[in-house]
Amino acid sequence: MGTFKIEGGHPLSGEITPQGAKNEALQILCAVLLTAEKVTINNIPDIVDVNKLISILKDLGVKVQMKNKGSYTFKADEVNMDYLQSAQFKKDGRELRGSIMLVGPLLARFGKGYIPKPGGDKIGRRRLDTHFEGFINLGAEFRYNKEEHFYGVEAKKLKGTYMLLDEASVTGTANIVMAAVMAEGTTTIYNAACEPYLQQLCKMLNRMGAKISGVGSNLLIIEGVTELGGTEHTMLPDMIEIGSWIGLAAMTKSELTIKNVSWDDLGQIPDVFRKLGIQLERKGEDIFIPEHTDGYKIQKYIDGSILSIADAPWPGLTPDLLSIILVMATQSKGEVLIHQKMFESRLFFVDKLIDMGAKIILCDPHRAVVIGHNFNSTLKATTMTSPDIRAGISLLIAALSAKGTSTIHNIEQIDRGYQDIDTRLRAIGAKITRV
């Protein structure tokens, strides 16, 4: 188990460039299975979860070539479907939640797809019903081996249909879309997820020959085609990383420039941080954050009541940023209610922040009230263990703002979502060592 040693309390400065989007990568990489032709993907982040998925694709028989750092070509012209029944796949697939999105393209192209119950973050129940109900609506037969926790879908021919999703699941929508692009007839998906990464997937599929309309809305209409071709795709910068660096700059009172953020794809994120009192300046496609020497004051509602920040499906605020926002609020001037609606275990890391001196009231598994110190009292250095990716980066931000030396164990969780994070942080002045 890896460990970070962090000497906190030092201001940072300079420029930092966000990596390619992790959540987009997991969708886009699975889509290469839809064609036997070459697919080139650029701006792929070098992180554990993405590398695991690339390894699974190789074991499936996909030819993978690295062009240069972050750019790969994929050719799935000799896919080995027998690998899906192997003990190795049952092990590897279980270690990565994103592996569930292999099922849709395999079902579309080869008539069957299998997956062990996926793992990932320990943030509460993350059901797969939306995925499999979508496949069943398209005409697939579903089976589940309870002893091995192994799922499977099979279909001689998928047929387009109308479906109203029970939730706007991002991975569920992506999986169903990848299955439907080669189904016979027209598929209509209502209550579809419409976040930028899902839009990126649809645009890529359309370049490959798919016929998807309604991209960017919650109503997708897909006319099935018989085959797809190759393409080249460049991924967006990771909006969760961008939010992480905004939080880092505020907590450490640092002047930072975040490069090439693709402003038009950030949605509500800049406005949410402004509500927390953070000054953000747009400079082309960059975000400039000045040194907040006087701290930052949380806004109240018009009637004077306490601000509440909650996650919601896009164009609402992504749930992955609530952990960072919660940490930022510990040094704000004012109070805020954080309402994490989607996952019942994601706020349980706050006990570590309370140990560091933060004033947080955990109301229930979904809500926490944060009373800011306004930098009158800094957080105290401590020893922590990272429970998941987003809690891990939040604890790292807290440690960089705290006086003294903190230790964070289980940093493999952070490495799952953040590329070369210690190297990149040292480049802007952070005192962090990987043990």
Secondary structure as UniProt FT lines:
FT   STRAND          3..8
FT   STRAND          13..16
FT   HELIX           22..31
FT   HELIX           32..34
FT   STRAND          38..42
FT   HELIX           48..59
FT   TURN            60..61
FT   STRAND          63..68
FT   TURN            69..70
FT   STRAND          71..75
FT   HELIX           81..85
FT   HELIX           87..94
FT   HELIX           97..102
FT   HELIX           103..110
FT   STRAND          112..116
FT   HELIX           129..137
FT   TURN            138..139
FT   STRAND          141..145
FT   TURN            146..149
FT   STRAND          150..154
FT   STRAND          162..164
FT   HELIX           170..180
FT   TURN            181..182
FT   STRAND          186..190
FT   HELIX           196..207
FT   TURN            208..209
FT   STRAND          211..213
FT   TURN            215..216
FT   STRAND          219..223
FT   STRAND          231..234
FT   HELIX           239..251
FT   TURN            252..253
FT   STRAND          255..258
FT   HELIX           263..265
FT   TURN            267..268
FT   HELIX           269..275
FT   TURN            276..277
FT   STRAND          281..283
FT   TURN            284..285
FT   STRAND          286..289
FT   TURN            293..294
FT   TURN            302..303
FT   STRAND          307..310
FT   TURN            314..315
FT   HELIX           319..321
FT   HELIX           322..329
FT   TURN            330..331
FT   STRAND          335..339
FT   TURN            344..349
FT   HELIX           350..355
FT   TURN            356..357
FT   STRAND          359..364
FT   TURN            365..366
FT   STRAND          367..371
FT   TURN            374..375
FT   STRAND          383..385
FT   HELIX           389..401
FT   STRAND          403..409
FT   HELIX           412..415
FT   TURN            416..417
FT   TURN            419..420
FT   HELIX           421..426
FT   TURN            427..429
FT   STRAND          431..434
//
